[in-house]
Amino acid sequence: QVQLVESGGGLVQAGGSLRLSCAASIRTFSRYRKGWFRQAPGKEREFVAAISSSGGTTYYADSVKGRFTISRDNAKNTVYLQMNSLKPEDTAVYYCAVDERYTGTGSYYHVDEYEYWGQGTQVTVSS
């Protein structure tokens, strides 16, 4: 059974930084696509960032490009999201997700293309 556990969320002032971590209980972690999504109150869950199974390609939502960086450490079965220059509109519950399947580039961006999800970690950015 795959389990994902996020950590690193919290309260930060605008302009600050946080690093989220997502530890996975997967023996073949390197074979999985990995993504970060977020959901603000009253809004749908949205794509934030993703990284290919090889780690060679990353994808970002326009709203976070240049501020957030996704990375992974296969030896630690962990995927990270470094968030810099945080804004109040980044406030949300952040979820990591993984999936072993690949159906094309579009699969990185869509909630339905990920099979396993963490429980989420709250990020609150104050103005």
N, C-alpha and C positions, 0 to 999 in steps of 0.2 A: 504494500500500500504506500503510495507516494504521499509524503507530507512536506509542506512548505511552511516555514515559520519566519515571519518578518520581524524586524526589530530596527530601532534607530529613530523612530518617530518622536515628535515632541513639539514643544512650543518654542518658536524662534521669532526674533524681530525681522521686519522687512530688511532685505539686504544681507541677511545671515545665510548660514550654510547648515546642511544636515547630510548625513550619509546613511541611507537605508541599506539594510542587509536582508538577504533571504536565504536561509539555510534549507537545503533539500535533502530528503532521505531517499536518494536515488543512486543506485550503483552505477548506472550508465549516464550520469549527469551530463557528460560531454556531448551526448547525442541529442540533447533536447534544445529546442528553441526556448528562449527565455524572454519574458517581457514584464514591464511594469505598467500598471493601469492605475487610475485614480477615480474616486467618486466623491463629489461634493454633495452636500445636502440638497435634495430636490432635483438632482441632475443624474443623467445616465453615466454609467461607468465609461471612462474614456481612455484611449491609448496615450501613453506617455513616452515609452522608449522600449526598444527590443534589441536583442543581440542574437546573431545566428549561432547555430550549434558549434561551429568552428571558432566563433569569436571574431571572425574576420570582418564581419559587416554589422553595423549598427544602424538603427532607425530611430528617429525622434519626431515627436509632434512639433509643429511649427512654434507652438507656444513656449516650448522649453529648449529649443535648439540654441546652442551656445551657452546655456546655463546649466544644463543637466548632462551627466555622463553615466552611461551604463557600462558595467564591466563584469567579468566573472572570473572566479578562481576555481577551476575544475578540481584541483587537489583538495579544496575545502568544501566542494559541493555548494558553493555560495555565489549568488549574483548580487551585485551592488548597484545602488543608484546614488551618485554624488550630486547633490542639489546645491547650487550656488546662486547668489543674487536672488534669493527667494522673495516672492511677492505675495501680498495677501490673497490674490486669486489662485495661488498654489495650494491654499488650504483645502484639504480633502483627506479621505482615507485612501492610503496607497496599498495596492495589492501587487504581489508578484504572481506570475503564472508561467507554467512551462508546458510544452507539448513536444512529443517525439515526431509527429507527422510534419510533413512539409508539402503544402499544396500550391506553392507559389509565393511571390513576394507579398502579396496581399494578406497572406495568413498571419503576418507579424502584427497587423494593425487591428484585428477584429477580436472582440471578446469571445465569440463563438469558436474561434480557431485554437483555443487553449483548453486543455482537458483538466489540468490540475491548478488549483488556486490556494494561496495562503489565506489567512484569516484577516489580514489587513493591519495597518498601523496608522495611527492618526498623526497628521502633520498640520499644525496650526501656525500660520504666519500672521503676526500682529503688525499693524501699521504704525 
